[in-house]
Amino acid sequence: MKILVYGAGAIGSIFAGKLIKAGYDVTVLARKERYKELKSRGLILKNAITGTIETYYPELTQKLSHNDIFDYIALFMEVNQ
């Protein structure tokens, strides 16, 4: 199953990481500095309770084309965006 996570802020990143951990094919749409950060360091999640750090390397994109096909699209953006 292919899932697009649109919005790579805190909430979108948590969902993307958990979906990857569950075995889903996840693509993250990110732009500007966040795209560069994810490309170089990966998606890093730190468990606030245990301190465990998990790093994931999702597929990344900066824009969508009409040829992109996903089973689900999850949108995580602030209301003013």
C-alpha positions as CSV (number, residue, x, y, z in Angstrom):
1,M,0.0,0.0,0.0
2,K,1.4,3.4,-1.0
3,I,0.8,6.3,1.3
4,L,1.7,9.9,0.8
5,V,2.2,12.0,3.9
6,Y,1.7,15.7,2.9
7,G,3.3,17.9,5.5
8,A,6.6,17.0,7.2
9,G,6.2,18.9,10.4
10,A,6.1,17.3,13.8
11,I,2.8,15.5,13.5
12,G,3.3,14.4,9.8
13,S,6.7,13.1,10.7
14,I,5.4,11.0,13.6
15,F,2.7,9.5,11.4
16,A,5.2,8.8,8.6
17,G,7.6,7.1,10.9
18,K,5.0,4.9,12.5
19,L,3.6,3.9,9.1
20,I,7.1,3.0,7.8
21,K,7.7,1.0,11.0
22,A,4.4,-0.8,10.3
23,G,5.7,-1.8,6.9
24,Y,3.9,0.6,4.6
25,D,5.4,2.2,1.5
26,V,5.5,5.9,2.6
27,T,6.4,9.0,0.6
28,V,6.8,12.3,2.4
29,L,6.2,15.6,0.6
30,A,8.5,18.2,2.1
31,R,9.9,21.5,0.9
32,K,12.8,23.8,1.4
33,E,14.9,23.2,4.5
34,R,12.8,20.3,5.8
35,Y,13.3,18.4,2.5
36,K,17.1,19.0,2.7
37,E,17.1,17.9,6.4
38,L,15.2,14.7,5.7
39,K,17.3,13.9,2.7
40,S,20.6,14.2,4.6
41,R,19.7,13.0,8.1
42,G,16.5,10.9,7.7
43,L,13.3,11.2,9.7
44,I,14.3,11.0,13.3
45,L,11.8,10.2,16.0
46,K,12.6,10.3,19.7
47,N,10.3,8.6,22.2
48,A,9.6,11.2,25.0
49,I,9.2,8.5,27.6
50,T,11.9,6.0,26.9
51,G,14.4,8.3,25.1
52,T,14.6,5.7,22.3
53,I,15.6,7.2,18.9
54,E,14.4,5.7,15.6
55,T,15.6,6.9,12.2
56,Y,13.7,6.2,9.0
57,Y,14.5,7.1,5.4
58,P,11.2,7.5,3.5
59,E,10.9,8.3,-0.2
60,L,10.8,12.0,-0.5
61,T,9.3,14.4,-3.0
62,Q,9.0,18.2,-3.3
63,K,6.0,18.2,-5.6
64,L,3.3,15.9,-7.0
65,S,2.7,15.2,-10.7
66,H,-0.5,13.9,-12.3
67,N,1.2,10.5,-12.7
68,D,1.7,10.0,-9.0
69,I,-0.6,7.3,-7.6
70,F,-1.2,6.7,-3.9
71,D,-3.7,4.5,-2.1
72,Y,-4.0,7.0,0.7
73,I,-3.0,10.6,1.2
74,A,-2.6,11.9,4.8
75,L,-2.5,15.7,5.1
76,F,-0.9,17.4,8.0
77,M,-0.8,21.2,7.8
78,E,-1.6,24.1,10.1
79,V,-5.0,25.7,9.5
80,N,-3.4,28.9,8.2
81,Q,-1.5,27.2,5.4
